Structure formats: structure tokens, C-alpha cells
């Protein structure tokens, strides 16, 4: 079977590893590791009789989402280090607002940091 035929949430074997499809071209290992890009032409083997789709929310734990959001936030803030305080302050304020809005949309509550 080709990778595009696997439903989102479906488990499959690829290159000796069991993965879960999390997007049209991405998958992660069952322990919730980093997302991997899987070529559309990749031949994969479904795990189980027929892989059933499950919501991505059931794959992504709240802790994993919090961890990813914190790492993303840290990366953005480190990129601002080269700016002087006058330039950095409004950008940091905008990033903080965006982070809180994203956390609220993801249902992570007021403090999405782990």
C-alpha cells in the first residue's frame, strides 16, 4: 500500500519502524516523537487487519503539544536576541499574545508551558 492510502491515525510499518500517520505527508513514531516527512510514493505495510482512522487529538497528548509549543516559543525568542530592546519589545508582546491565543484554541488553558 502507498502512504497516501493510510488514513490519518492509521498505524503502519515503514523502514523497520511502526509509525502513526498524523498528516497528509507526515507521521510520528508511536511514542510521539518528532514528525517525519514520508514520501507519497513510499510503500508501507499497515499494522493490524485494517487501520482505522482516529482523531489526531487522540495521538497527540496534551503534554506533547505543550512541549512542542514551548520549544517553538523558545526558538522564536532566541531568534529575537539579535535585536535591541526597542525593536524586540513589540515583537515579544505580539508573540506572547499569539502563544496565548494558540494555547487557548488547543485547549491548553492559561499557561501552556510544561
N, CA, C and O atoms as a GROMACS GRO file, in nm:
protein
  456
    1UNK      N    1   0.085  -0.116   0.000
    1UNK     CA    2   0.000   0.000   0.000
    1UNK      C    3   0.090   0.123   0.000
    1UNK      O    4   0.199   0.122   0.059
    2UNK      N    5   0.046   0.229  -0.066
    2UNK     CA    6   0.120   0.355  -0.070
    2UNK      C    7   0.079   0.441   0.050
    2UNK      O    8  -0.032   0.429   0.100
    3UNK      N    9   0.170   0.526   0.092
    3UNK     CA   10   0.146   0.608   0.211
    3UNK      C   11   0.016   0.689   0.204
    3UNK      O   12  -0.054   0.695   0.305
    4UNK      N   13  -0.020   0.752   0.092
    4UNK     CA   14  -0.144   0.830   0.089
    4UNK      C   15  -0.270   0.747   0.118
    4UNK      O   16  -0.373   0.804   0.155
    5UNK      N   17  -0.263   0.616   0.102
    5UNK     CA   18  -0.379   0.530   0.128
    5UNK      C   19  -0.401   0.504   0.277
    5UNK      O   20  -0.508   0.456   0.316
    6UNK      N   21  -0.302   0.534   0.359
    6UNK     CA   22  -0.315   0.515   0.504
    6UNK      C   23  -0.399   0.631   0.559
    6UNK      O   24  -0.367   0.747   0.532
    7UNK      N   25  -0.505   0.602   0.635
    7UNK     CA   26  -0.584   0.711   0.692
    7UNK      C   27  -0.507   0.781   0.805
    7UNK      O   28  -0.422   0.720   0.869
    8UNK      N   29  -0.539   0.907   0.828
    8UNK     CA   30  -0.478   0.979   0.940
    8UNK      C   31  -0.513   0.903   1.067
    8UNK      O   32  -0.630   0.870   1.090
    9UNK      N   33  -0.415   0.876   1.148
    9UNK     CA   34  -0.433   0.798   1.269
    9UNK      C   35  -0.403   0.651   1.248
    9UNK      O   36  -0.395   0.574   1.344
   10UNK      N   37  -0.384   0.610   1.122
   10UNK     CA   38  -0.353   0.470   1.092
   10UNK      C   39  -0.209   0.436   1.127
   10UNK      O   40  -0.119   0.517   1.109
   11UNK      N   41  -0.190   0.314   1.177
   11UNK     CA   42  -0.056   0.265   1.211
   11UNK      C   43  -0.001   0.186   1.093
   11UNK      O   44  -0.075   0.112   1.027
   12UNK      N   45   0.130   0.201   1.068
   12UNK     CA   46   0.192   0.131   0.957
   12UNK      C   47   0.340   0.113   0.984
   12UNK      O   48   0.400   0.184   1.064
   13UNK      N   49   0.399   0.016   0.915
   13UNK     CA   50   0.543  -0.006   0.922
   13UNK      C   51   0.609   0.058   0.802
   13UNK      O   52   0.562   0.045   0.689
   14UNK      N   53   0.719   0.126   0.828
   14UNK     CA   54   0.797   0.190   0.721
   14UNK      C   55   0.943   0.190   0.764
   14UNK      O   56   0.978   0.243   0.870
   15UNK      N   57   1.026   0.134   0.683
   15UNK     CA   58   1.170   0.127   0.708
   15UNK      C   59   1.201   0.071   0.846
   15UNK      O   60   1.287   0.122   0.918
   16UNK      N   61   1.128  -0.036   0.882
   16UNK     CA   62   1.155  -0.106   1.008
   16UNK      C   63   1.103  -0.040   1.132
   16UNK      O   64   1.141  -0.078   1.243
   17UNK      N   65   1.016   0.059   1.118
   17UNK     CA   66   0.964   0.130   1.234
   17UNK      C   67   0.812   0.138   1.222
   17UNK      O   68   0.758   0.156   1.113
   18UNK      N   69   0.742   0.124   1.334
   18UNK     CA   70   0.597   0.141   1.335
   18UNK      C   71   0.566   0.287   1.360
   18UNK      O   72   0.610   0.346   1.459
   19UNK      N   73   0.490   0.345   1.268
   19UNK     CA   74   0.458   0.488   1.273
   19UNK      C   75   0.308   0.507   1.274
   19UNK      O   76   0.232   0.414   1.245
   20UNK      N   77   0.265   0.629   1.307
   20UNK     CA   78   0.126   0.669   1.302
   20UNK      C   79   0.117   0.788   1.209
   20UNK      O   80   0.193   0.884   1.223
   21UNK      N   81   0.025   0.783   1.114
   21UNK     CA   82   0.008   0.895   1.020
   21UNK      C   83  -0.060   1.010   1.094
   21UNK      O   84  -0.166   0.992   1.153
   22UNK      N   85   0.003   1.128   1.089
   22UNK     CA   86  -0.053   1.245   1.157
   22UNK      C   87  -0.092   1.356   1.061
   22UNK      O   88  -0.150   1.456   1.102
   23UNK      N   89  -0.060   1.340   0.935
   23UNK     CA   90  -0.094   1.440   0.835
   23UNK      C   91  -0.082   1.381   0.696
   23UNK      O   92  -0.046   1.264   0.682
   24UNK      N   93  -0.111   1.460   0.593
   24UNK     CA   94  -0.108   1.407   0.457
   24UNK      C   95   0.027   1.352   0.413
   24UNK      O   96   0.034   1.260   0.332
   25UNK      N   97   0.135   1.408   0.467
   25UNK     CA   98   0.268   1.362   0.430
   25UNK      C   99   0.358   1.340   0.552
   25UNK      O  100   0.480   1.329   0.538
   26UNK      N  101   0.298   1.333   0.671
   26UNK     CA  102   0.379   1.321   0.792
   26UNK      C  103   0.331   1.207   0.880
   26UNK      O  104   0.215   1.166   0.877
   27UNK      N  105   0.426   1.157   0.959
   27UNK     CA  106   0.398   1.051   1.055
   27UNK      C  107   0.492   1.068   1.173
   27UNK      O  108   0.595   1.135   1.162
   28UNK      N  109   0.458   1.007   1.286
   28UNK     CA  110   0.547   1.007   1.401
   28UNK      C  111   0.548   0.866   1.459
   28UNK      O  112   0.459   0.785   1.431
   29UNK      N  113   0.651   0.837   1.540
   29UNK     CA  114   0.654   0.704   1.600
   29UNK      C  115   0.546   0.696   1.708
   29UNK      O  116   0.489   0.797   1.748
   30UNK      N  117   0.520   0.577   1.753
   30UNK     CA  118   0.411   0.555   1.848
   30UNK      C  119   0.432   0.623   1.982
   30UNK      O  120   0.337   0.643   2.057
   31UNK      N  121   0.554   0.659   2.013
   31UNK     CA  122   0.584   0.726   2.140
   31UNK      C  123   0.571   0.877   2.127
   31UNK      O  124   0.601   0.950   2.222
   32UNK      N  125   0.525   0.925   2.011
   32UNK     CA  126   0.502   1.068   1.994
   32UNK      C  127   0.627   1.146   1.961
   32UNK      O  128   0.636   1.264   1.994
   33UNK      N  129   0.723   1.084   1.896
   33UNK     CA  130   0.846   1.153   1.860
   33UNK      C  131   0.825   1.259   1.755
   33UNK      O  132   0.711   1.290   1.719
   34UNK      N  133   0.934   1.313   1.705
   34UNK     CA  134   0.927   1.416   1.603
   34UNK      C  135   0.856   1.366   1.479
   34UNK      O  136   0.862   1.247   1.445
   35UNK      N  137   0.788   1.458   1.412
   35UNK     CA  138   0.719   1.423   1.287
   35UNK      C  139   0.823   1.397   1.179
   35UNK      O  140   0.926   1.464   1.172
   36UNK      N  141   0.794   1.300   1.095
   36UNK     CA  142   0.880   1.267   0.981
   36UNK      C  143   0.802   1.288   0.853
   36UNK      O  144   0.682   1.258   0.846
   37UNK      N  145   0.869   1.339   0.753
   37UNK     CA  146   0.809   1.351   0.621
   37UNK      C  147   0.818   1.216   0.553
   37UNK      O  148   0.927   1.158   0.543
   38UNK      N  149   0.706   1.165   0.505
   38UNK     CA  150   0.702   1.036   0.437
   38UNK      C  151   0.666   1.063   0.291
   38UNK      O  152   0.563   1.126   0.264
   39UNK      N  153   0.748   1.017   0.198
   39UNK     CA  154   0.717   1.040   0.056
   39UNK      C  155   0.583   0.978   0.017
   39UNK      O  156   0.546   0.871   0.067
   40UNK      N  157   0.510   1.046  -0.070
   40UNK     CA  158   0.382   0.993  -0.114
   40UNK      C  159   0.400   0.860  -0.188
   40UNK      O  160   0.308   0.778  -0.194
   41UNK      N  161   0.517   0.841  -0.244
   41UNK     CA  162   0.542   0.717  -0.318
   41UNK      C  163   0.588   0.602  -0.228
   41UNK      O  164   0.607   0.490  -0.276
   42UNK      N  165   0.605   0.628  -0.098
   42UNK     CA  166   0.655   0.526  -0.007
   42UNK      C  167   0.558   0.408   0.002
   42UNK      O  168   0.437   0.426   0.015
   43UNK      N  169   0.614   0.288  -0.004
   43UNK     CA  170   0.535   0.167   0.014
   43UNK      C  171   0.540   0.133   0.163
   43UNK      O  172   0.648   0.116   0.220
   44UNK      N  173   0.423   0.122   0.225
   44UNK     CA  174   0.414   0.096   0.368
   44UNK      C  175   0.329  -0.029   0.392
   44UNK      O  176   0.253  -0.071   0.304
   45UNK      N  177   0.342  -0.086   0.510
   45UNK     CA  178   0.264  -0.204   0.548
   45UNK      C  179   0.174  -0.167   0.664
   45UNK      O  180   0.223  -0.130   0.771
   46UNK      N  181   0.042  -0.177   0.647
   46UNK     CA  182  -0.048  -0.146   0.758
   46UNK      C  183  -0.024  -0.239   0.876
   46UNK      O  184   0.008  -0.356   0.857
   47UNK      N  185  -0.039  -0.188   0.996
   47UNK     CA  186  -0.028  -0.267   1.117
   47UNK      C  187  -0.168  -0.300   1.162
   47UNK      O  188  -0.250  -0.209   1.179
   48UNK      N  189  -0.199  -0.427   1.182
   48UNK     CA  190  -0.334  -0.470   1.217
   48UNK      C  191  -0.410  -0.506   1.091
   48UNK      O  192  -0.361  -0.484   0.980
   49UNK      N  193  -0.528  -0.561   1.107
   49UNK     CA  194  -0.606  -0.606   0.992
   49UNK      C  195  -0.641  -0.491   0.899
   49UNK      O  196  -0.610  -0.496   0.780
   50UNK      N  197  -0.705  -0.389   0.951
   50UNK     CA  198  -0.737  -0.270   0.872
   50UNK      C  199  -0.717  -0.149   0.961
   50UNK      O  200  -0.788  -0.133   1.061
   51UNK      N  201  -0.623  -0.064   0.927
   51UNK     CA  202  -0.600   0.053   1.012
   51UNK      C  203  -0.723   0.143   1.009
   51UNK      O  204  -0.772   0.180   0.902
   52UNK      N  205  -0.770   0.179   1.127
   52UNK     CA  206  -0.885   0.267   1.136
   52UNK      C  207  -0.837   0.406   1.171
   52UNK      O  208  -0.746   0.424   1.252
   53UNK      N  209  -0.898   0.505   1.109
   53UNK     CA  210  -0.862   0.643   1.137
   53UNK      C  211  -0.902   0.677   1.280
   53UNK      O  212  -1.006   0.633   1.329
   54UNK      N  213  -0.820   0.753   1.345
   54UNK     CA  214  -0.855   0.804   1.476
   54UNK      C  215  -0.819   0.951   1.477
   54UNK      O  216  -0.727   0.993   1.407
   55UNK      N  217  -0.890   1.030   1.556
   55UNK     CA  218  -0.860   1.172   1.557
   55UNK      C  219  -0.716   1.198   1.596
   55UNK      O  220  -0.661   1.129   1.682
   56UNK      N  221  -0.655   1.298   1.533
   56UNK     CA  222  -0.517   1.333   1.565
   56UNK      C  223  -0.506   1.369   1.712
   56UNK      O  224  -0.403   1.344   1.774
   57UNK      N  225  -0.611   1.427   1.770
   57UNK     CA  226  -0.608   1.464   1.911
   57UNK      C  227  -0.584   1.344   2.001
   57UNK      O  228  -0.528   1.359   2.109
   58UNK      N  229  -0.626   1.225   1.958
   58UNK     CA  230  -0.604   1.108   2.041
   58UNK      C  231  -0.459   1.061   2.032
   58UNK      O  232  -0.412   0.988   2.120
   59UNK      N  233  -0.388   1.102   1.927
   59UNK     CA  234  -0.248   1.066   1.912
   59UNK      C  235  -0.159   1.165   1.986
   59UNK      O  236  -0.063   1.127   2.053
   60UNK      N  237  -0.194   1.292   1.974
   60UNK     CA  238  -0.114   1.397   2.035
   60UNK      C  239  -0.161   1.419   2.178
   60UNK      O  240  -0.273   1.464   2.201
   61UNK      N  241  -0.078   1.386   2.272
   61UNK     CA  242  -0.114   1.409   2.410
   61UNK      C  243  -0.098   1.556   2.443
   61UNK      O  244  -0.024   1.628   2.376
   62UNK      N  245  -0.168   1.600   2.545
   62UNK     CA  246  -0.158   1.741   2.586
   62UNK      C  247  -0.013   1.775   2.623
   62UNK      O  248   0.034   1.884   2.595
   63UNK      N  249   0.056   1.682   2.687
   63UNK     CA  250   0.195   1.705   2.725
   63UNK      C  251   0.283   1.724   2.602
   63UNK      O  252   0.372   1.810   2.601
   64UNK      N  253   0.260   1.645   2.498
   64UNK     CA  254   0.337   1.656   2.375
   64UNK      C  255   0.313   1.791   2.308
   64UNK      O  256   0.407   1.854   2.258
   65UNK      N  257   0.188   1.835   2.306
   65UNK     CA  258   0.156   1.964   2.245
   65UNK      C  259   0.219   2.077   2.326
   65UNK      O  260   0.274   2.171   2.269
   66UNK      N  261   0.212   2.069   2.458
   66UNK     CA  262   0.275   2.171   2.543
   66UNK      C  263   0.425   2.177   2.518
   66UNK      O  264   0.483   2.285   2.508
   67UNK      N  265   0.487   2.061   2.508
   67UNK     CA  266   0.632   2.054   2.485
   67UNK      C  267   0.668   2.116   2.350
   67UNK      O  268   0.765   2.192   2.340
   68UNK      N  269   0.591   2.085   2.249
   68UNK     CA  270   0.618   2.139   2.115
   68UNK      C  271   0.598   2.290   2.113
   68UNK      O  272   0.677   2.362   2.052
   69UNK      N  273   0.494   2.338   2.179
   69UNK     CA  274   0.468   2.482   2.184
   69UNK      C  275   0.579   2.555   2.259
   69UNK      O  276   0.622   2.662   2.217
   70UNK      N  277   0.626   2.498   2.368
   70UNK     CA  278   0.735   2.559   2.445
   70UNK      C  279   0.864   2.564   2.363
   70UNK      O  280   0.935   2.665   2.366
   71UNK      N  281   0.895   2.458   2.291
   71UNK     CA  282   1.016   2.456   2.207
   71UNK      C  283   1.005   2.558   2.095
   71UNK      O  284   1.103   2.626   2.063
   72UNK      N  285   0.887   2.568   2.034
   72UNK     CA  286   0.865   2.666   1.928
   72UNK      C  287   0.882   2.808   1.982
   72UNK      O  288   0.949   2.891   1.921
   73UNK      N  289   0.822   2.834   2.098
   73UNK     CA  290   0.832   2.965   2.163
   73UNK      C  291   0.978   3.000   2.195
   73UNK      O  292   1.023   3.112   2.172
   74UNK      N  293   1.050   2.903   2.247
   74UNK     CA  294   1.191   2.924   2.282
   74UNK      C  295   1.273   2.957   2.157
   74UNK      O  296   1.359   3.046   2.160
   75UNK      N  297   1.248   2.886   2.048
   75UNK     CA  298   1.321   2.910   1.923
   75UNK      C  299   1.294   3.052   1.871
   75UNK      O  300   1.386   3.121   1.829
   76UNK      N  301   1.168   3.094   1.874
   76UNK     CA  302   1.134   3.229   1.828
   76UNK      C  303   1.201   3.335   1.915
   76UNK      O  304   1.256   3.432   1.864
   77UNK      N  305   1.195   3.316   2.045
   77UNK     CA  306   1.255   3.415   2.136
   77UNK      C  307   1.407   3.422   2.120
   77UNK      O  308   1.465   3.530   2.132
   78UNK      N  309   1.470   3.310   2.095
   78UNK     CA  310   1.616   3.313   2.076
   78UNK      C  311   1.652   3.385   1.947
   78UNK      O  312   1.758   3.448   1.938
   79UNK      N  313   1.565   3.378   1.848
   79UNK     CA  314   1.590   3.450   1.722
   79UNK      C  315   1.582   3.601   1.741
   79UNK      O  316   1.641   3.677   1.665
   80UNK      N  317   1.509   3.644   1.842
   80UNK     CA  318   1.496   3.787   1.869
   80UNK      C  319   1.617   3.844   1.944
   80UNK      O  320   1.629   3.965   1.959
   81UNK      N  321   1.705   3.758   1.990
   81UNK     CA  322   1.819   3.801   2.070
   81UNK      C  323   1.909   3.903   2.001
   81UNK      O  324   1.974   3.983   2.069
   82UNK      N  325   1.914   3.902   1.870
   82UNK     CA  326   2.000   3.994   1.796
   82UNK      C  327   1.943   4.135   1.789
   82UNK      O  328   2.014   4.229   1.753
   83UNK      N  329   1.816   4.151   1.822
   83UNK     CA  330   1.752   4.282   1.815
   83UNK      C  331   1.775   4.360   1.943
   83UNK      O  332   1.793   4.302   2.050
   84UNK      N  333   1.775   4.494   1.933
   84UNK     CA  334   1.786   4.573   2.055
   84UNK      C  335   1.649   4.574   2.125
   84UNK      O  336   1.548   4.537   2.065
   85UNK      N  337   1.647   4.618   2.250
   85UNK     CA  338   1.526   4.610   2.332
   85UNK      C  339   1.408   4.684   2.268
   85UNK      O  340   1.295   4.636   2.275
   86UNK      N  341   1.432   4.800   2.207
   86UNK     CA  342   1.324   4.878   2.147
   86UNK      C  343   1.258   4.802   2.033
   86UNK      O  344   1.136   4.809   2.015
   87UNK      N  345   1.337   4.730   1.955
   87UNK     CA  346   1.282   4.651   1.845
   87UNK      C  347   1.217   4.522   1.895
   87UNK      O  348   1.115   4.479   1.843
   88UNK      N  349   1.278   4.464   1.997
   88UNK     CA  350   1.235   4.333   2.046
   88UNK      C  351   1.104   4.338   2.125
   88UNK      O  352   1.024   4.246   2.116
   89UNK      N  353   1.083   4.444   2.203
   89UNK     CA  354   0.966   4.451   2.294
   89UNK      C  355   0.833   4.434   2.222
   89UNK      O  356   0.753   4.351   2.266
   90UNK      N  357   0.804   4.508   2.114
   90UNK     CA  358   0.672   4.488   2.050
   90UNK      C  359   0.657   4.350   1.985
   90UNK      O  360   0.547   4.295   1.980
   91UNK      N  361   0.767   4.295   1.936
   91UNK     CA  362   0.761   4.162   1.874
   91UNK      C  363   0.735   4.057   1.981
   91UNK      O  364   0.655   3.966   1.960
   92UNK      N  365   0.802   4.069   2.096
   92UNK     CA  366   0.778   3.974   2.205
   92UNK      C  367   0.634   3.982   2.255
   92UNK      O  368   0.574   3.880   2.288
   93UNK      N  369   0.580   4.104   2.262
   93UNK     CA  370   0.441   4.119   2.306
   93UNK      C  371   0.346   4.052   2.206
   93UNK      O  372   0.251   3.984   2.247
   94UNK      N  373   0.371   4.069   2.078
   94UNK     CA  374   0.288   4.005   1.976
   94UNK      C  375   0.300   3.854   1.983
   94UNK      O  376   0.201   3.783   1.969
   95UNK      N  377   0.422   3.803   2.004
   95UNK     CA  378   0.442   3.658   2.016
   95UNK      C  379   0.370   3.603   2.138
   95UNK      O  380   0.312   3.494   2.133
   96UNK      N  381   0.373   3.676   2.248
   96UNK     CA  382   0.306   3.632   2.370
   96UNK      C  383   0.155   3.623   2.348
   96UNK      O  384   0.091   3.527   2.390
   97UNK      N  385   0.099   3.723   2.281
   97UNK     CA  386  -0.044   3.721   2.250
   97UNK      C  387  -0.078   3.602   2.160
   97UNK      O  388  -0.175   3.530   2.184
   98UNK      N  389   0.004   3.583   2.057
   98UNK     CA  390  -0.019   3.471   1.964
   98UNK      C  391  -0.007   3.337   2.035
   98UNK      O  392  -0.085   3.246   2.008
   99UNK      N  393   0.091   3.323   2.126
   99UNK     CA  394   0.110   3.199   2.201
   99UNK      C  395  -0.011   3.169   2.288
   99UNK      O  396  -0.058   3.055   2.294
  100UNK      N  397  -0.062   3.271   2.356
  100UNK     CA  398  -0.179   3.252   2.443
  100UNK      C  399  -0.304   3.216   2.361
  100UNK      O  400  -0.383   3.132   2.402
  101UNK      N  401  -0.320   3.282   2.245
  101UNK     CA  402  -0.435   3.250   2.160
  101UNK      C  403  -0.427   3.106   2.107
  101UNK      O  404  -0.527   3.035   2.105
  102UNK      N  405  -0.308   3.065   2.067
  102UNK     CA  406  -0.290   2.928   2.018
  102UNK      C  407  -0.317   2.829   2.130
  102UNK      O  408  -0.385   2.728   2.109
  103UNK      N  409  -0.264   2.856   2.248
  103UNK     CA  410  -0.286   2.766   2.362
  103UNK      C  411  -0.434   2.755   2.394
  103UNK      O  412  -0.483   2.646   2.424
  104UNK      N  413  -0.505   2.867   2.387
  104UNK     CA  414  -0.650   2.864   2.415
  104UNK      C  415  -0.723   2.783   2.310
  104UNK      O  416  -0.813   2.706   2.343
  105UNK      N  417  -0.686   2.798   2.183
  105UNK     CA  418  -0.751   2.722   2.077
  105UNK      C  419  -0.722   2.573   2.089
  105UNK      O  420  -0.805   2.490   2.051
  106UNK      N  421  -0.606   2.539   2.140
  106UNK     CA  422  -0.570   2.398   2.157
  106UNK      C  423  -0.625   2.341   2.288
  106UNK      O  424  -0.610   2.222   2.316
  107UNK      N  425  -0.688   2.426   2.368
  107UNK     CA  426  -0.747   2.380   2.492
  107UNK      C  427  -0.643   2.352   2.599
  107UNK      O  428  -0.661   2.262   2.682
  108UNK      N  429  -0.533   2.428   2.597
  108UNK     CA  430  -0.425   2.404   2.693
  108UNK      C  431  -0.436   2.492   2.816
  108UNK      O  432  -0.352   2.481   2.906
  109UNK      N  433  -0.534   2.576   2.824
  109UNK     CA  434  -0.551   2.660   2.942
  109UNK      C  435  -0.464   2.782   2.938
  109UNK      O  436  -0.406   2.816   2.835
  110UNK      N  437  -0.455   2.849   3.052
  110UNK     CA  438  -0.386   2.978   3.061
  110UNK      C  439  -0.234   2.966   3.046
  110UNK      O  440  -0.172   3.053   2.985
  111UNK      N  441  -0.175   2.863   3.100
  111UNK     CA  442  -0.029   2.850   3.096
  111UNK      C  443   0.009   2.724   3.020
  111UNK      O  444   0.015   2.616   3.079
  112UNK      N  445   0.034   2.736   2.887
  112UNK     CA  446   0.063   2.617   2.808
  112UNK      C  447   0.205   2.564   2.821
  112UNK      O  448   0.238   2.462   2.760
  113UNK      N  449   0.288   2.631   2.898
  113UNK     CA  450   0.424   2.581   2.913
  113UNK      C  451   0.426   2.460   3.004
  113UNK      O  452   0.353   2.456   3.104
  114UNK      N  453   0.510   2.359   2.970
  114UNK     CA  454   0.515   2.237   3.052
  114UNK      C  455   0.562   2.263   3.192
  114UNK      O  456   0.572   2.171   3.272
   0.00000   0.00000   0.00000
